[in-house]
Amino acid sequence: MIRSRGYLAFIIGICLTAATCYAVIATQRQQAQANFQRDVEKVARDTEVRLQTYFDMLLGIKGMYALEDRIDRQRFHRFVTELKLDRRYPGFQAIQFVRMVPETRLAAFSAAVKSDDSVDAGGYPDFLVHPASRRELHYIIEYTEPLKGNENAFGLDLAALPPHLRALELGRDSGEIVATERITLVQDSSGEPGFVARAPVYRNGPPLQTVEQRRAALVGFVAIVFRVNTLMREVIDTPLLEHLHLRIDDGGYPGAKDALPANVDTLLYDSAGKVNTHQARSAPLEGMAQQKDLMVGQRRWLMRFEGYGGARYSRSQLPVLLIGVAGFIISALIAALLVSTRRVIDAKHGLEYSLAELERQKSNVEQARSDLSVVAETLKQAQTNLQTSEKMASLGALVAGVAHELNTPIGNSLLTASALSDMVRDFERRLATDGGLKRSVLEAHLADARKACDIMNSSLTRAADLITSFKQVAVDQASGQRRRFQLDEVVHDTLATYAAQLRRNGCEVKVDVPAGLEFDSYPGSLSQVLSNLIGNALLHGFEGRDSGIIAIEARREGPDLVKLRFCDDGAGMTAGTLHKIFDPFFTTKLGQGGSGLGMNIVYNIVTGVLRGTIRVESEPGAGTTVTLVLPTRAPEGPAQEPAPRPALQA
């Protein structure tokens, strides 16, 4: 009988060991897949952000032409040089201006370029339009910066090159930035894949609502030339390529009939360096293959990611082996112990053994209680640290959002100031050389100067408002200072810091907070609550959606209370999720950036600092509503312990 029990214990121990090994393997697999997914999202996001930065720069150059469409070579050269793009954005090959030249003006255009000594005192006597062709319209590269290393592109007639002509005509008719298909740059002898993004430039004054109007008003194009390998070296960390393989193919214009399947002719980038061959690669790890689509200048890029073995994605066999060996040994020892146990034990020895065992268990209980106290204190400290990190992360998000928002008005002001300076110098030159000016010329100059001043005033006013909102929110969240404040101002300042993220996610915000709701409380804590609710809506409620609606409203609930409601029309929550929403470390985004402390922090702040109540209502597919009832004057004294959990309604 005892021997049978020993065998049974051994079998049970082996089964438990096998189950533990399987759980460890499954956990390792999930972690590896999570690492791969995080790397894929980072590379795709960094590529999109880097390209958008270059395209914003291209639109900035186009904006110079919007102020004055007769930009000569010297002003174009000076503008590009002052931007110091080769140091700030080294991923491009050249910046160009493409002039539209009718066949009847081709000879005069060539003569003008050859005699242009505004940048080079010797002019360009060897300038030649190539390849030579006769057609109604020519699209000729007139300016290219830097000229050194790009001499072969100077004078290139893009109308004679079908891939370039197709992109030029699409950009001319749409008025948007358009990228070419994969091309080999004429100025690059290495044969690496490249592409060109161009934005159309139109004459000032004529309407541009229809295709015919845009064609009639076209002056040319501003362009930025890329070598894809150089561009991607800015985006991807070199150590990551040891584990992650990336291939980018040109998917063509969406809806185009001539779209080609992925092959060597559409290959833009291969992180393994196999640009012109199809060398065989080992199969990727299971679950480590994914495709991302990226729109670049109205063309669709197909980004294919594959993860391979190595320290980053592979699973270590050592823990499984150790668990298996330890489980086998322990199971064997337990079985041997049971088999070797004698059936007859002396009563005295049995009693002594029982008493000793009881004493040992008592000691173990005392030790366990002591260990649990230490663990509880450690967990409490960890929770405090994580709450602090959550607040600092929120503050970091505010900084990133405001920095993104400030980029546009300050950039517009810098561009407008540069253009205004050029106009003033040109006006002074004409006044000095001509000896006098017509009234129409003076009025035109004054109108342009007034327009430029209005642009700078509007842009700098916007930047000042953003900075004021950010300073107040940042100081409040960092200091936790108690003061008097208006509720509508705190809501406005908090939303201003999240304007970039809300706009990027297509979120519409409706605010109905009347003026005059004055609080004597902690604006930083209230802003932290609103920030966490906005972050939860973006991360959980609107995941996988292109748009969403957030509504914030407030009403008085008696002389000393205000009801503040935060609603979204997102995915909502199940009853099970809603029941655990305030639990610390509970998150539905485990391993995807969620700490599980966001709503726990909200609950502690509302009940412990602001001395209010909170209620959450949600149903799957019907959005979420968070209702706060807050006193207009927070009670004096230290923060209380959090109140009992509120009712949650599904």
C-alpha positions as CSV (number, residue, x, y, z in Angstrom):
1,M,0.0,0.0,0.0
2,I,2.8,2.4,1.0
3,R,4.7,1.5,-2.2
4,S,1.7,2.2,-4.3
5,R,1.3,5.6,-2.7
6,G,5.0,6.3,-3.5
7,Y,4.5,5.5,-7.2
8,L,1.4,7.7,-7.3
9,A,3.3,10.6,-5.7
10,F,6.1,10.2,-8.3
11,I,3.6,10.2,-11.2
12,I,1.8,13.3,-9.8
13,G,5.2,15.1,-9.3
14,I,6.2,14.3,-12.9
15,C,2.9,15.6,-14.2
16,L,3.2,18.8,-12.2
17,T,6.8,19.3,-13.4
18,A,5.6,18.9,-17.1
19,A,2.8,21.4,-16.6
20,T,5.2,23.9,-15.1
21,C,7.7,23.5,-18.0
22,Y,4.9,24.0,-20.5
23,A,3.8,27.2,-18.7
24,V,7.3,28.5,-18.7
25,I,7.7,27.8,-22.4
26,A,4.3,29.5,-23.2
27,T,5.3,32.5,-21.1
28,Q,8.7,32.8,-22.9
29,R,6.9,32.6,-26.3
30,Q,4.4,35.3,-25.3
31,Q,7.3,37.6,-24.2
32,A,9.2,37.0,-27.4
33,Q,6.2,37.9,-29.5
34,A,5.5,41.0,-27.4
35,N,9.1,42.1,-27.9
36,F,8.8,41.5,-31.7
37,Q,5.5,43.4,-31.8
38,R,7.0,46.4,-29.9
39,D,10.0,46.5,-32.2
40,V,7.7,46.4,-35.3
41,E,5.6,49.2,-34.0
42,K,8.6,51.3,-33.1
43,V,10.3,51.0,-36.5
44,A,7.1,51.7,-38.4
45,R,6.3,54.7,-36.2
46,D,9.9,56.1,-36.4
47,T,9.8,55.7,-40.2
48,E,6.5,57.6,-40.5
49,V,7.7,60.4,-38.1
50,R,11.0,60.8,-39.9
51,L,9.3,61.0,-43.4
52,Q,6.8,63.5,-42.0
53,T,9.6,65.6,-40.7
54,Y,11.1,65.8,-44.2
55,F,7.7,66.5,-45.8
56,D,7.1,69.3,-43.3
57,M,10.4,70.8,-44.3
58,L,9.3,70.5,-48.0
59,L,6.1,72.3,-47.2
60,G,8.1,75.0,-45.5
61,I,10.1,75.6,-48.7
62,K,6.8,75.6,-50.6
63,G,5.6,78.3,-48.2
64,M,8.5,80.5,-49.2
65,Y,7.1,80.4,-52.7
66,A,3.6,81.2,-51.4
67,L,4.9,84.6,-50.3
68,E,6.9,85.2,-53.4
69,D,6.7,82.9,-56.5
70,R,9.7,84.6,-58.2
71,I,12.5,83.1,-56.1
72,D,15.8,83.4,-57.9
73,R,18.8,81.0,-57.5
74,Q,20.6,83.2,-54.9
75,R,17.6,83.4,-52.6
76,F,16.8,79.6,-53.0
77,H,20.5,78.8,-52.2
78,R,20.5,81.1,-49.2
79,F,17.2,79.8,-47.8
80,V,18.3,76.2,-48.0
81,T,21.8,77.0,-46.6
82,E,20.3,78.9,-43.6
83,L,18.2,75.8,-42.7
84,K,21.5,73.8,-42.3
85,L,19.6,70.7,-43.4
86,D,22.7,68.7,-44.1
87,R,23.5,68.7,-40.4
88,R,19.9,68.5,-39.0
89,Y,18.5,66.0,-41.5
90,P,21.3,64.1,-43.2
91,G,19.0,61.4,-44.7
92,F,18.3,63.2,-48.0
93,Q,20.4,63.5,-51.2
94,A,19.4,66.9,-52.5
95,I,16.7,69.6,-52.5
96,Q,15.7,70.9,-55.9
97,F,13.4,73.3,-57.7
98,V,11.9,72.0,-61.0
99,R,10.8,74.6,-63.4
100,M,7.9,74.1,-65.9
101,V,9.2,75.5,-69.3
102,P,7.1,75.5,-72.5
103,E,8.9,74.5,-75.7
104,T,8.7,78.0,-77.0
105,R,10.7,79.4,-74.1
106,L,13.3,76.5,-73.8
107,A,16.1,78.4,-75.6
108,A,15.6,81.6,-73.6
109,F,15.5,79.5,-70.4
110,S,18.8,77.8,-71.1
111,A,20.5,81.1,-71.9
112,A,19.2,82.6,-68.7
113,V,20.6,79.7,-66.6
114,K,24.0,79.8,-68.3
115,S,24.4,83.5,-67.6
116,D,23.1,83.3,-64.0
117,D,26.0,84.4,-61.8
118,S,24.0,85.1,-58.6
119,V,25.6,82.1,-56.8
120,D,28.6,81.2,-59.0
121,A,30.4,84.3,-60.4
122,G,31.3,82.3,-63.5
123,G,27.7,81.3,-64.3
124,Y,26.9,77.9,-65.8
125,P,28.2,78.0,-69.3
126,D,28.1,74.1,-69.6
127,F,24.4,74.0,-68.6
128,L,22.5,71.6,-70.9
129,V,18.9,70.4,-70.9
130,H,19.1,66.5,-71.0
131,P,17.9,64.2,-72.4
132,A,17.1,66.3,-75.5
133,S,13.5,66.0,-76.6
134,R,10.7,68.0,-78.3
135,R,7.4,68.2,-76.4
136,E,4.9,70.9,-75.4
137,L,6.1,71.2,-71.8
138,H,9.4,70.5,-70.1
139,Y,10.0,70.0,-66.4
140,I,13.7,70.9,-65.9
141,I,15.7,70.8,-62.6
142,E,16.8,74.4,-62.3
143,Y,18.1,74.6,-58.7
144,T,19.7,71.8,-56.8
145,E,21.3,72.1,-53.3
146,P,23.9,71.0,-52.8
147,L,25.2,71.2,-56.4
148,K,28.3,69.2,-55.5
149,G,27.6,65.5,-56.0
150,N,24.4,66.3,-57.8
151,E,25.8,67.7,-61.1
152,N,24.2,65.0,-63.2
153,A,20.7,66.1,-62.1
154,F,21.3,69.7,-63.0
155,G,19.3,70.4,-66.2
156,L,17.6,67.0,-66.2
157,D,14.3,67.2,-68.2
158,L,11.9,65.0,-66.1
159,A,9.2,65.2,-68.8
160,A,11.3,62.7,-70.8
161,L,11.3,60.2,-67.9
162,P,7.9,58.4,-67.6
163,P,8.2,57.5,-63.8
164,H,9.0,61.2,-63.0
165,L,6.4,62.6,-65.4
166,R,3.6,60.4,-64.0
167,A,4.4,61.7,-60.4
168,L,4.7,65.3,-61.6
169,E,1.3,65.3,-63.3
170,L,-0.4,63.7,-60.3
171,G,1.1,66.3,-58.0
172,R,0.2,69.2,-60.4
173,D,-3.5,68.1,-60.5
174,S,-3.9,67.2,-56.8
175,G,-1.8,70.0,-55.3
176,E,-0.4,67.6,-52.7
177,I,3.1,66.1,-52.1
178,V,3.6,63.1,-54.4
179,A,6.4,60.5,-54.3
180,T,7.8,58.7,-57.3
181,E,8.1,54.9,-57.6
182,R,11.5,53.2,-56.9
183,I,14.1,54.9,-59.1
184,T,17.9,54.9,-59.6
185,L,19.2,58.4,-59.0
186,V,21.1,59.8,-61.9
187,Q,23.6,61.4,-59.5
188,D,24.2,58.1,-57.6
189,S,26.6,55.7,-59.2
190,S,26.1,53.0,-56.6
191,G,22.7,52.0,-58.1
192,E,20.9,52.0,-54.7
193,P,17.1,52.5,-54.7
194,G,15.9,56.0,-54.3
195,F,12.7,58.1,-54.6
196,V,11.8,61.8,-55.0
197,A,9.0,63.6,-53.1
198,R,7.8,66.8,-54.8
199,A,5.2,69.5,-53.9
200,P,3.7,71.7,-56.6
201,V,4.3,75.5,-56.6
202,Y,1.6,77.8,-58.2
203,R,1.5,81.4,-59.1
204,N,0.2,83.8,-56.4
205,G,-3.2,85.1,-57.1
206,P,-5.1,82.7,-59.4
207,P,-7.7,80.4,-57.9
208,L,-6.7,76.8,-57.4
209,Q,-10.0,75.0,-56.8
210,T,-10.2,72.9,-59.9
211,V,-7.7,70.8,-61.8
212,E,-7.8,73.1,-64.8
213,Q,-7.0,76.1,-62.6
214,R,-4.1,74.4,-60.9
215,R,-2.7,73.4,-64.3
216,A,-2.9,76.9,-65.6
217,A,-1.3,78.4,-62.4
218,L,1.6,75.9,-62.1
219,V,5.1,77.3,-61.9
220,G,7.1,74.2,-61.0
221,F,7.9,71.9,-58.1
222,V,10.1,71.9,-54.9
223,A,11.5,68.5,-54.4
224,I,13.6,66.4,-51.9
225,V,15.6,63.5,-53.2
226,F,16.2,60.4,-51.0
227,R,18.4,57.3,-51.0
228,V,16.3,54.8,-49.1
229,N,19.3,53.1,-47.5
230,T,20.6,56.4,-46.1
231,L,17.1,57.3,-44.9
232,M,16.6,54.0,-43.0
233,R,20.0,54.2,-41.3
234,E,18.5,57.2,-39.4
235,V,15.5,55.2,-38.3
236,I,16.7,51.7,-37.4
237,D,19.2,51.0,-34.6
238,T,22.0,48.8,-36.0
239,P,22.0,46.3,-33.2
240,L,18.3,45.6,-33.8
241,L,19.0,44.3,-37.4
242,E,20.8,41.3,-35.9
243,H,17.4,40.0,-34.8
244,L,14.8,41.8,-37.1
245,H,14.7,41.7,-40.9
246,L,12.9,44.5,-42.7
247,R,11.9,44.6,-46.4
248,I,10.2,47.6,-47.9
249,D,8.4,47.3,-51.3
250,D,6.7,50.0,-53.3
251,G,3.0,49.1,-53.6
252,G,2.2,51.9,-56.0
253,Y,-0.5,54.5,-55.9
254,P,-3.7,53.1,-54.3
255,G,-6.2,52.1,-56.9
256,A,-3.7,52.2,-59.8
257,K,-4.2,49.6,-62.5
258,D,-0.4,49.1,-63.0
259,A,0.4,48.1,-59.4
260,L,3.1,45.4,-59.4
261,P,3.5,42.4,-57.1
262,A,6.4,42.6,-54.7
263,N,9.6,41.7,-56.6
264,V,13.1,43.0,-57.3
265,D,11.7,46.0,-59.3
266,T,9.6,47.2,-56.4
267,L,12.2,46.6,-53.7
268,L,13.1,49.8,-51.9
269,Y,15.0,48.5,-48.9
270,D,16.3,45.3,-47.5
271,S,17.9,45.4,-44.0
272,A,20.1,42.4,-44.9
273,G,21.6,44.3,-47.8
274,K,20.2,42.0,-50.5
275,V,18.7,44.8,-52.7
276,N,19.3,43.3,-56.1
277,T,19.1,39.5,-55.3
278,H,16.7,37.0,-53.8
279,Q,19.1,35.1,-51.7
280,A,17.4,32.5,-49.5
281,R,16.9,33.2,-45.8
282,S,16.1,30.9,-43.0
283,A,12.4,30.7,-42.0
284,P,11.4,33.3,-39.3
285,L,10.4,32.2,-35.9
286,E,6.8,31.1,-35.4
287,G,4.5,34.2,-35.0
288,M,7.4,36.5,-35.9
289,A,6.2,37.8,-39.3
290,Q,4.1,40.9,-39.9
291,Q,3.3,43.5,-42.6
292,K,2.7,47.2,-42.1
293,D,1.3,49.6,-44.8
294,L,2.7,53.2,-44.8
295,M,1.5,56.0,-47.1
296,V,4.4,58.0,-48.4
297,G,3.5,60.9,-50.8
298,Q,0.3,59.1,-52.0
299,R,2.2,55.9,-52.6
300,R,1.8,52.8,-50.5
301,W,4.9,51.3,-48.9
302,L,4.7,47.6,-47.8
303,M,6.9,47.1,-44.8
304,R,7.5,43.4,-44.1
305,F,9.0,42.4,-40.7
306,E,10.5,39.0,-39.8
307,G,12.0,38.0,-36.5
308,Y,14.9,35.5,-36.3
309,G,16.6,33.5,-33.6
310,G,18.9,35.2,-31.1
311,A,18.9,36.6,-27.6
312,R,16.1,39.0,-28.3
313,Y,13.4,36.7,-29.6
314,S,14.6,33.1,-28.9
315,R,13.5,31.1,-25.9
316,S,16.1,29.9,-23.4
317,Q,16.0,26.2,-22.7
318,L,17.9,26.4,-19.4
319,P,15.0,27.3,-17.1
320,V,12.9,24.5,-18.6
321,L,15.8,22.1,-18.1
322,L,16.4,23.2,-14.5
323,I,12.7,22.9,-13.7
324,G,12.5,19.4,-15.3
325,V,15.6,18.1,-13.4
326,A,14.5,19.6,-10.1
327,G,10.9,18.3,-10.5
328,F,12.2,14.8,-11.2
329,I,14.6,14.8,-8.3
330,I,11.9,16.1,-5.9
331,S,9.3,13.7,-7.2
332,A,11.8,10.8,-6.8
333,L,12.7,11.9,-3.2
334,I,9.0,12.2,-2.2
335,A,8.3,8.8,-3.7
336,A,11.3,7.3,-1.9
337,L,10.3,8.9,1.3
338,L,6.8,7.4,1.2
339,V,8.1,4.0,0.1
340,S,10.7,3.9,2.9
341,T,8.3,5.1,5.6
342,R,7.6,2.4,8.1
343,R,4.1,1.5,8.8
344,V,4.6,0.9,12.5
345,I,6.0,3.8,14.4
346,D,6.5,3.8,18.1
347,A,3.8,5.9,19.8
348,K,6.3,7.8,21.9
349,H,8.5,8.6,18.9
350,G,5.4,9.5,16.9
351,L,4.3,11.9,19.6
352,E,7.8,13.5,19.9
353,Y,7.9,13.8,16.1
354,S,4.5,15.4,16.1
355,L,5.4,17.9,18.7
356,A,8.7,18.7,17.0
357,E,6.8,19.1,13.7
358,L,4.3,21.4,15.4
359,E,7.1,23.5,16.8
360,R,8.7,23.7,13.4
361,Q,5.5,24.7,11.7
362,K,4.9,27.3,14.3
363,S,8.4,28.7,13.6
364,N,7.7,28.6,9.9
365,V,4.4,30.4,10.4
366,E,6.2,33.1,12.4
367,Q,8.9,33.4,9.7
368,A,6.3,33.4,7.0
369,R,4.4,36.2,8.8
370,S,7.6,38.2,9.1
371,D,8.4,37.6,5.4
372,L,4.8,38.7,4.4
373,S,5.2,41.9,6.3
374,V,8.4,42.7,4.4
375,V,6.8,41.8,1.1
376,A,3.8,44.0,1.9
377,E,6.0,46.9,2.7
378,T,8.0,46.3,-0.4
379,L,4.9,46.2,-2.5
380,K,3.6,49.4,-1.0
381,Q,6.9,51.1,-1.8
382,A,6.8,49.7,-5.3
383,Q,3.2,51.0,-5.8
384,T,4.3,54.5,-4.6
385,N,7.2,54.5,-7.0
386,L,5.0,53.4,-9.9
387,Q,2.5,56.1,-9.1
388,T,5.3,58.6,-9.2
389,S,6.6,57.2,-12.5
390,E,3.0,57.3,-13.9
391,K,2.8,61.0,-13.0
392,M,6.2,61.8,-14.5
393,A,5.3,59.8,-17.7
394,S,2.1,61.9,-17.9
395,L,4.1,65.1,-17.5
396,G,6.5,63.8,-20.2
397,A,3.6,63.3,-22.6
398,L,2.5,66.9,-21.9
399,V,6.0,68.1,-22.9
400,A,6.0,66.0,-26.1
401,G,2.5,67.3,-27.0
402,V,3.3,70.9,-26.5
403,A,6.6,70.6,-28.3
404,H,4.8,69.2,-31.3
405,E,2.2,72.0,-31.1
406,L,4.8,74.7,-30.8
407,N,6.7,73.4,-33.9
408,T,4.2,74.7,-36.4
409,P,3.6,78.3,-35.2
410,I,7.2,78.9,-34.4
411,G,8.3,77.4,-37.8
412,N,5.7,79.6,-39.6
413,S,7.0,82.7,-37.8
414,L,10.6,81.9,-38.7
415,L,9.8,81.2,-42.3
416,T,7.6,84.4,-42.6
417,A,10.3,86.5,-40.9
418,S,13.0,85.3,-43.3
419,A,10.7,86.0,-46.3
420,L,9.9,89.5,-44.9
421,S,13.6,90.2,-44.5
422,D,14.2,89.3,-48.1
423,M,11.4,91.5,-49.2
424,V,12.7,94.5,-47.3
425,R,16.2,94.1,-48.7
426,D,14.8,93.8,-52.2
427,F,12.7,97.0,-51.5
428,E,15.8,98.9,-50.3
429,R,17.8,97.7,-53.3
430,R,15.1,98.9,-55.8
431,L,14.7,102.2,-53.9
432,A,18.5,102.8,-54.1
433,T,19.0,101.8,-57.8
434,D,15.8,103.1,-59.3
435,G,15.8,106.4,-57.5
436,G,12.1,106.3,-56.8
437,L,9.2,103.9,-56.7
438,K,5.7,103.9,-58.1
439,R,2.8,104.2,-55.7
440,S,1.5,100.8,-56.8
441,V,4.9,99.2,-55.9
442,L,4.9,100.8,-52.5
443,E,1.3,99.7,-51.8
444,A,2.1,96.1,-52.9
445,H,5.2,96.1,-50.6
446,L,3.1,97.4,-47.7
447,A,0.4,94.9,-48.3
448,D,2.9,92.0,-48.3
449,A,4.6,93.3,-45.2
450,R,1.2,93.7,-43.4
451,K,0.3,90.1,-44.4
452,A,3.6,88.8,-43.1
453,C,3.2,90.7,-39.8
454,D,-0.3,89.3,-39.4
455,I,1.0,85.7,-39.9
456,M,3.8,86.2,-37.4
457,N,1.5,87.8,-34.8
458,S,-1.1,85.0,-35.2
459,S,1.6,82.3,-34.9
460,L,3.4,83.8,-32.0
461,T,0.1,84.4,-30.1
462,R,-0.8,80.8,-30.6
463,A,2.7,79.7,-29.3
464,A,2.3,82.0,-26.3
465,D,-1.1,80.6,-25.4
466,L,0.3,77.0,-25.6
467,I,3.3,77.9,-23.4
468,T,1.1,79.6,-20.8
469,S,-1.2,76.5,-20.6
470,F,1.7,74.1,-20.4
471,K,3.5,76.1,-17.7
472,Q,0.4,76.2,-15.5
473,V,-0.4,72.5,-16.0
474,A,3.2,71.4,-15.5
475,V,3.7,73.5,-12.3
476,D,0.4,72.3,-10.9
477,Q,1.1,68.6,-11.6
478,A,4.7,68.8,-10.3
479,S,4.0,70.8,-7.1
480,G,0.6,69.6,-5.9
481,Q,0.0,73.2,-4.7
482,R,-3.4,74.2,-3.2
483,R,-4.8,77.4,-4.7
484,R,-7.9,79.0,-6.0
485,F,-8.7,78.3,-9.6
486,Q,-11.5,78.3,-12.2
487,L,-12.5,74.8,-13.3
488,D,-12.9,75.8,-17.0
489,E,-9.3,77.1,-17.1
490,V,-7.9,73.9,-15.7
491,V,-9.9,71.8,-18.3
492,H,-8.8,74.2,-21.1
493,D,-5.1,74.0,-20.0
494,T,-5.1,70.2,-19.8
495,L,-6.8,69.7,-23.2
496,A,-4.3,72.2,-24.7
497,T,-1.4,70.0,-23.7
498,Y,-3.0,66.9,-25.3
499,A,-4.1,68.7,-28.5
500,A,-1.5,67.0,-30.7
501,Q,-2.4,63.4,-29.4
502,L,-6.1,64.1,-29.7
503,R,-5.7,65.5,-33.3
504,R,-3.4,62.6,-34.3
505,N,-6.1,60.1,-33.2
506,G,-8.9,62.0,-34.9
507,C,-10.7,62.7,-31.6
508,E,-13.3,65.5,-31.3
509,V,-13.6,67.1,-27.9
510,K,-16.8,68.7,-26.7
511,V,-16.5,70.9,-23.6
512,D,-19.5,72.2,-21.6
513,V,-17.9,73.7,-18.5
514,P,-19.5,77.1,-17.5
515,A,-17.4,79.9,-16.3
516,G,-17.5,80.9,-12.7
517,L,-17.0,77.4,-11.1
518,E,-14.3,78.5,-8.6
519,F,-12.5,75.9,-6.5
520,D,-10.2,76.2,-3.6
521,S,-8.4,72.8,-4.0
522,Y,-5.5,71.1,-5.9
523,P,-5.6,71.9,-9.6
524,G,-2.5,69.7,-10.3
525,S,-4.3,66.7,-8.9
526,L,-7.5,67.5,-10.9
527,S,-5.4,67.9,-14.0
528,Q,-3.7,64.5,-13.3
529,V,-7.2,62.9,-13.1
530,L,-8.2,64.4,-16.5
531,S,-4.9,63.4,-18.0
532,N,-5.3,59.8,-17.0
533,L,-8.9,59.7,-18.2
534,I,-7.8,61.2,-21.6
535,G,-4.9,58.7,-21.8
536,N,-7.2,55.7,-21.0
537,A,-9.7,56.9,-23.7
538,L,-6.9,57.1,-26.3
539,L,-5.2,53.8,-25.3
540,H,-8.2,51.6,-24.6
541,G,-11.4,53.2,-25.8
542,F,-10.4,54.3,-29.3
543,E,-7.9,51.5,-30.1
544,G,-8.2,50.5,-33.7
545,R,-10.4,53.4,-34.6
546,D,-9.8,56.5,-36.8
547,S,-11.9,58.9,-34.8
548,G,-13.8,59.3,-31.5
549,I,-15.7,61.8,-29.4
550,I,-14.8,62.9,-25.9
551,A,-17.3,65.1,-23.9
552,I,-16.5,67.0,-20.7
553,E,-19.3,68.8,-18.8
554,A,-19.8,70.3,-15.4
555,R,-22.8,71.4,-13.3
556,R,-23.3,72.6,-9.8
557,E,-24.8,70.1,-7.3
558,G,-25.8,72.4,-4.6
559,P,-23.8,75.4,-3.1
560,D,-20.6,73.4,-2.3
561,L,-20.5,70.6,-4.8
562,V,-19.8,70.3,-8.6
563,K,-20.5,67.3,-10.8
564,L,-17.9,66.7,-13.5
565,R,-18.7,64.1,-16.2
566,F,-16.1,62.7,-18.6
567,C,-17.7,60.6,-21.5
568,D,-16.3,58.9,-24.5
569,D,-18.0,56.9,-27.3
570,G,-15.2,54.2,-27.4
571,A,-15.3,50.5,-27.1
572,G,-16.6,50.4,-23.5
573,M,-15.9,47.7,-20.9
574,T,-17.3,44.3,-20.0
575,A,-18.7,43.8,-16.5
576,G,-15.6,41.8,-15.5
577,T,-13.2,44.6,-16.5
578,L,-15.5,47.2,-14.9
579,H,-15.5,45.4,-11.6
580,K,-11.6,45.4,-11.5
581,I,-11.0,48.9,-13.0
582,F,-9.8,50.4,-9.7
583,D,-7.6,47.5,-8.7
584,P,-3.9,48.3,-8.6
585,F,-1.8,46.7,-11.3
586,F,-4.9,45.5,-13.3
587,T,-4.7,46.3,-17.0
588,T,-5.9,44.9,-20.2
589,K,-2.7,46.1,-21.9
590,L,-0.2,43.9,-20.1
591,G,3.1,44.0,-21.9
592,Q,1.9,46.8,-24.2
593,G,2.7,49.9,-22.1
594,G,-0.1,49.7,-19.5
595,S,1.0,49.8,-15.8
596,G,-2.4,49.0,-14.3
597,L,-2.2,52.0,-12.0
598,G,-3.9,54.7,-14.1
599,M,-7.4,54.3,-12.7
600,N,-6.1,53.3,-9.2
601,I,-4.3,56.7,-9.1
602,V,-7.5,58.4,-10.3
603,Y,-9.5,56.8,-7.5
604,N,-6.9,57.6,-4.8
605,I,-6.6,61.3,-6.0
606,V,-10.4,61.8,-6.2
607,T,-11.2,60.3,-2.8
608,G,-8.0,61.0,-0.9
609,V,-6.8,64.4,-2.1
610,L,-9.8,66.1,-3.7
611,R,-12.2,64.5,-1.1
612,G,-14.8,63.7,-3.7
613,T,-16.5,60.6,-5.1
614,I,-16.2,58.8,-8.4
615,R,-18.6,56.5,-10.4
616,V,-17.9,54.7,-13.7
617,E,-20.6,53.5,-16.1
618,S,-19.8,51.4,-19.2
619,E,-21.1,48.8,-21.6
620,P,-19.3,47.1,-24.5
621,G,-19.6,49.2,-27.6
622,A,-21.5,52.0,-25.8
623,G,-18.5,54.0,-24.5
624,T,-17.6,54.9,-20.9
625,T,-18.8,57.6,-18.5
626,V,-16.9,58.7,-15.4
627,T,-18.8,60.9,-13.0
628,L,-16.9,62.9,-10.3
629,V,-18.6,64.8,-7.5
630,L,-16.1,67.3,-6.0
631,P,-16.4,69.8,-3.2
632,T,-15.5,73.3,-4.4
633,R,-13.4,73.7,-1.2
634,A,-11.3,70.7,-0.3
635,P,-11.2,70.1,3.5
636,E,-8.1,71.3,5.3
637,G,-5.6,68.8,6.7
638,P,-3.6,65.8,5.3
639,A,-5.1,63.6,2.6
640,Q,-7.4,60.9,3.8
641,E,-7.2,57.2,3.2
642,P,-9.1,56.2,0.0
643,A,-12.9,55.8,0.5
644,P,-14.6,52.5,0.0
645,R,-14.9,51.5,-3.7
646,P,-17.8,53.2,-5.5
647,A,-20.6,51.4,-7.3
648,L,-19.8,50.4,-10.9
649,Q,-22.6,50.2,-13.4
650,A,-22.4,48.1,-16.6
